[in-house]
Amino acid sequence: VQLQASGGGLVQPGGSLRLSCAASGSIFSPNVMGWFRQAPGKQRELVATITSGGSTNYADSVKGRFTISRDNAKNTVYLQMNSLKPEDTAVYYCSMATTLVSWGQGTQVTVSS
């Protein structure tokens, strides 16, 4: 499975960004797609996940601000990020999990004035 993430960038505090990640290759269903992030000097952490059936899970730090969604027909997962804070600055990675976990290449999100 290949995962291609896009949509990162520089945004001011309080702003919004939408990340997308398209999967291609040998995709098995059901699966869980998700977003993780890694800030400089920190470990990679879970942001949000979504199952093939649409069940979602969020890190406490992003609940109420971020929304994960997916389009199964397009094998694409999205992350709508609102009310962004400087502490959301990180490289964001998308993933797809079946019996194995595949990772995308990461996209930089920088929240700064």
VEXNUKOL-829991 format. One record per residue (C-alpha): residue number from 0; x, z, y. Coordinates in Angstrom, 2 decimals, decimal comma, padded with zeros to 5 digits. Each point is the difference from the previous one (the first is absolute). Example, Ala and Ser with C-alpha at 12.3 -4.5 7.8 and 13.67 -1.06 7.14 Angstrom:
! VEXNUKOL-829991
<node><pos>0</pos><c1>012,30</c1><c3>007,80</c3><c2>-004,50</c2></node>
<node><pos>1</pos><c1>001,37</c1><c3>-000,66</c3><c2>003,44</c2></node>
//
This chain:
! VEXNUKOL-829991
<node><pos>0</pos><c1>000,00</c1><c3>000,00</c3><c2>000,00</c2></node>
<node><pos>1</pos><c1>001,25</c1><c3>-000,88</c3><c2>003,48</c2></node>
<node><pos>2</pos><c1>-001,28</c1><c3>001,86</c3><c2>003,04</c2></node>
<node><pos>3</pos><c1>000,36</c1><c3>-001,35</c3><c2>003,54</c2></node>
<node><pos>4</pos><c1>-000,71</c1><c3>002,44</c3><c2>002,83</c2></node>
<node><pos>5</pos><c1>-000,57</c1><c3>-000,90</c3><c2>003,63</c2></node>
<node><pos>6</pos><c1>-001,40</c1><c3>001,40</c3><c2>003,22</c2></node>
<node><pos>7</pos><c1>002,54</c1><c3>002,57</c3><c2>001,09</c2></node>
<node><pos>8</pos><c1>001,36</c1><c3>000,26</c3><c2>003,51</c2></node>
<node><pos>9</pos><c1>000,44</c1><c3>002,13</c3><c2>003,08</c2></node>
<node><pos>10</pos><c1>-003,04</c1><c3>001,78</c3><c2>001,40</c2></node>
<node><pos>11</pos><c1>-000,58</c1><c3>002,72</c3><c2>002,57</c2></node>
<node><pos>12</pos><c1>-001,33</c1><c3>003,42</c3><c2>-001,02</c2></node>
<node><pos>13</pos><c1>-003,74</c1><c3>-000,17</c3><c2>-000,41</c2></node>
<node><pos>14</pos><c1>000,12</c1><c3>-003,66</c3><c2>-000,87</c2></node>
<node><pos>15</pos><c1>-001,00</c1><c3>-001,87</c3><c2>-003,16</c2></node>
<node><pos>16</pos><c1>001,58</c1><c3>-002,29</c3><c2>-002,56</c2></node>
<node><pos>17</pos><c1>-001,28</c1><c3>-001,70</c3><c2>-003,13</c2></node>
<node><pos>18</pos><c1>002,29</c1><c3>-000,53</c3><c2>-002,95</c2></node>
<node><pos>19</pos><c1>-000,69</c1><c3>-002,55</c3><c2>-002,72</c2></node>
<node><pos>20</pos><c1>001,55</c1><c3>-000,44</c3><c2>-003,41</c2></node>
<node><pos>21</pos><c1>-000,69</c1><c3>-002,96</c3><c2>-002,26</c2></node>
<node><pos>22</pos><c1>000,76</c1><c3>000,14</c3><c2>-003,72</c2></node>
<node><pos>23</pos><c1>000,85</c1><c3>-003,02</c3><c2>-002,11</c2></node>
<node><pos>24</pos><c1>001,18</c1><c3>-000,71</c3><c2>-003,53</c2></node>
<node><pos>25</pos><c1>-001,23</c1><c3>001,61</c3><c2>-003,19</c2></node>
<node><pos>26</pos><c1>-002,59</c1><c3>002,46</c3><c2>001,29</c2></node>
<node><pos>27</pos><c1>-001,81</c1><c3>002,24</c3><c2>-002,44</c2></node>
<node><pos>28</pos><c1>-003,21</c1><c3>001,81</c3><c2>000,71</c2></node>
<node><pos>29</pos><c1>-000,92</c1><c3>002,73</c3><c2>000,43</c2></node>
<node><pos>30</pos><c1>002,79</c1><c3>001,04</c3><c2>002,30</c2></node>
<node><pos>31</pos><c1>000,70</c1><c3>002,32</c3><c2>002,88</c2></node>
<node><pos>32</pos><c1>001,38</c1><c3>-001,36</c3><c2>003,26</c2></node>
<node><pos>33</pos><c1>001,50</c1><c3>002,24</c3><c2>002,60</c2></node>
<node><pos>34</pos><c1>002,12</c1><c3>000,58</c3><c2>003,03</c2></node>
<node><pos>35</pos><c1>003,00</c1><c3>002,31</c3><c2>000,20</c2></node>
<node><pos>36</pos><c1>002,38</c1><c3>000,62</c3><c2>002,87</c2></node>
<node><pos>37</pos><c1>003,54</c1><c3>001,18</c3><c2>000,48</c2></node>
<node><pos>38</pos><c1>001,33</c1><c3>001,35</c3><c2>003,27</c2></node>
<node><pos>39</pos><c1>003,76</c1><c3>000,20</c3><c2>000,70</c2></node>
<node><pos>40</pos><c1>001,56</c1><c3>002,88</c3><c2>-001,90</c2></node>
<node><pos>41</pos><c1>-003,21</c1><c3>000,77</c3><c2>-001,89</c2></node>
<node><pos>42</pos><c1>-001,36</c1><c3>-000,75</c3><c2>-003,45</c2></node>
<node><pos>43</pos><c1>-002,57</c1><c3>-002,68</c3><c2>-000,60</c2></node>
<node><pos>44</pos><c1>-003,50</c1><c3>001,47</c3><c2>000,21</c2></node>
<node><pos>45</pos><c1>-003,49</c1><c3>-001,04</c3><c2>-000,93</c2></node>
<node><pos>46</pos><c1>-002,21</c1><c3>-001,26</c3><c2>002,84</c2></node>
<node><pos>47</pos><c1>-003,09</c1><c3>-001,28</c3><c2>-001,82</c2></node>
<node><pos>48</pos><c1>-001,12</c1><c3>-001,59</c3><c2>-003,26</c2></node>
<node><pos>49</pos><c1>-003,02</c1><c3>-001,99</c3><c2>-001,10</c2></node>
<node><pos>50</pos><c1>-001,17</c1><c3>-000,89</c3><c2>-003,50</c2></node>
<node><pos>51</pos><c1>-001,45</c1><c3>-003,31</c3><c2>-001,14</c2></node>
<node><pos>52</pos><c1>-003,41</c1><c3>001,64</c3><c2>000,26</c2></node>
<node><pos>53</pos><c1>000,56</c1><c3>001,13</c3><c2>003,57</c2></node>
<node><pos>54</pos><c1>000,74</c1><c3>003,70</c3><c2>-000,43</c2></node>
<node><pos>55</pos><c1>002,39</c1><c3>001,19</c3><c2>002,68</c2></node>
<node><pos>56</pos><c1>002,48</c1><c3>002,82</c3><c2>000,47</c2></node>
<node><pos>57</pos><c1>001,82</c1><c3>000,96</c3><c2>003,21</c2></node>
<node><pos>58</pos><c1>002,83</c1><c3>002,24</c3><c2>001,04</c2></node>
<node><pos>59</pos><c1>-001,29</c1><c3>002,88</c3><c2>002,11</c2></node>
<node><pos>60</pos><c1>002,16</c1><c3>-001,15</c3><c2>002,91</c2></node>
<node><pos>61</pos><c1>-001,89</c1><c3>-003,30</c3><c2>000,34</c2></node>
<node><pos>62</pos><c1>-003,56</c1><c3>000,98</c3><c2>-000,92</c2></node>
<node><pos>63</pos><c1>-002,45</c1><c3>-001,05</c3><c2>002,67</c2></node>
<node><pos>64</pos><c1>002,51</c1><c3>-002,36</c3><c2>001,62</c2></node>
<node><pos>65</pos><c1>000,95</c1><c3>-002,50</c3><c2>-002,72</c2></node>
<node><pos>66</pos><c1>-002,29</c1><c3>-002,07</c3><c2>-002,21</c2></node>
<node><pos>67</pos><c1>001,09</c1><c3>-001,80</c3><c2>-003,15</c2></node>
<node><pos>68</pos><c1>-002,02</c1><c3>-002,92</c3><c2>-001,34</c2></node>
<node><pos>69</pos><c1>000,48</c1><c3>-002,89</c3><c2>-002,37</c2></node>
<node><pos>70</pos><c1>-001,28</c1><c3>-003,48</c3><c2>-000,75</c2></node>
<node><pos>71</pos><c1>000,15</c1><c3>-000,44</c3><c2>-003,76</c2></node>
<node><pos>72</pos><c1>-000,68</c1><c3>-003,74</c3><c2>000,21</c2></node>
<node><pos>73</pos><c1>003,13</c1><c3>-000,38</c3><c2>002,16</c2></node>
<node><pos>74</pos><c1>002,04</c1><c3>002,72</c3><c2>-001,76</c2></node>
<node><pos>75</pos><c1>000,68</c1><c3>001,43</c3><c2>003,43</c2></node>
<node><pos>76</pos><c1>000,06</c1><c3>003,58</c3><c2>001,26</c2></node>
<node><pos>77</pos><c1>-000,31</c1><c3>001,00</c3><c2>003,64</c2></node>
<node><pos>78</pos><c1>000,85</c1><c3>003,11</c3><c2>002,00</c2></node>
<node><pos>79</pos><c1>-001,77</c1><c3>000,43</c3><c2>003,31</c2></node>
<node><pos>80</pos><c1>001,94</c1><c3>002,55</c3><c2>002,04</c2></node>
<node><pos>81</pos><c1>-001,65</c1><c3>001,49</c3><c2>003,07</c2></node>
<node><pos>82</pos><c1>001,01</c1><c3>002,79</c3><c2>002,38</c2></node>
<node><pos>83</pos><c1>003,62</c1><c3>-000,53</c3><c2>-000,95</c2></node>
<node><pos>84</pos><c1>002,49</c1><c3>002,79</c3><c2>000,67</c2></node>
<node><pos>85</pos><c1>003,80</c1><c3>-000,09</c3><c2>000,35</c2></node>
<node><pos>86</pos><c1>000,25</c1><c3>001,81</c3><c2>-003,33</c2></node>
<node><pos>87</pos><c1>-001,63</c1><c3>-003,02</c3><c2>-001,68</c2></node>
<node><pos>88</pos><c1>003,20</c1><c3>-001,95</c3><c2>000,69</c2></node>
<node><pos>89</pos><c1>001,38</c1><c3>-001,16</c3><c2>-003,33</c2></node>
<node><pos>90</pos><c1>000,52</c1><c3>-002,94</c3><c2>-002,29</c2></node>
<node><pos>91</pos><c1>-003,29</c1><c3>-000,59</c3><c2>-001,78</c2></node>
<node><pos>92</pos><c1>000,02</c1><c3>-001,27</c3><c2>-003,57</c2></node>
<node><pos>93</pos><c1>-002,91</c1><c3>-001,35</c3><c2>-001,97</c2></node>
<node><pos>94</pos><c1>-000,28</c1><c3>000,46</c3><c2>-003,74</c2></node>
<node><pos>95</pos><c1>-002,05</c1><c3>-001,09</c3><c2>-002,99</c2></node>
<node><pos>96</pos><c1>-000,19</c1><c3>002,18</c3><c2>-003,08</c2></node>
<node><pos>97</pos><c1>-001,23</c1><c3>-000,86</c3><c2>-003,48</c2></node>
<node><pos>98</pos><c1>002,24</c1><c3>001,10</c3><c2>-002,84</c2></node>
<node><pos>99</pos><c1>002,91</c1><c3>-000,78</c3><c2>002,33</c2></node>
<node><pos>100</pos><c1>000,41</c1><c3>000,43</c3><c2>003,74</c2></node>
<node><pos>101</pos><c1>000,97</c1><c3>-002,93</c3><c2>002,20</c2></node>
<node><pos>102</pos><c1>001,18</c1><c3>000,37</c3><c2>003,60</c2></node>
<node><pos>103</pos><c1>-000,05</c1><c3>-002,23</c3><c2>003,04</c2></node>
<node><pos>104</pos><c1>002,95</c1><c3>-000,47</c3><c2>002,33</c2></node>
<node><pos>105</pos><c1>-001,15</c1><c3>002,41</c3><c2>002,72</c2></node>
<node><pos>106</pos><c1>-001,09</c1><c3>-000,53</c3><c2>003,57</c2></node>
<node><pos>107</pos><c1>001,20</c1><c3>002,05</c3><c2>002,97</c2></node>
<node><pos>108</pos><c1>-002,53</c1><c3>001,92</c3><c2>002,08</c2></node>
<node><pos>109</pos><c1>001,33</c1><c3>001,58</c3><c2>003,18</c2></node>
<node><pos>110</pos><c1>-002,21</c1><c3>002,18</c3><c2>002,19</c2></node>
<node><pos>111</pos><c1>001,65</c1><c3>000,61</c3><c2>003,33</c2></node>
<node><pos>112</pos><c1>-000,68</c1><c3>-000,13</c3><c2>003,71</c2></node>
//
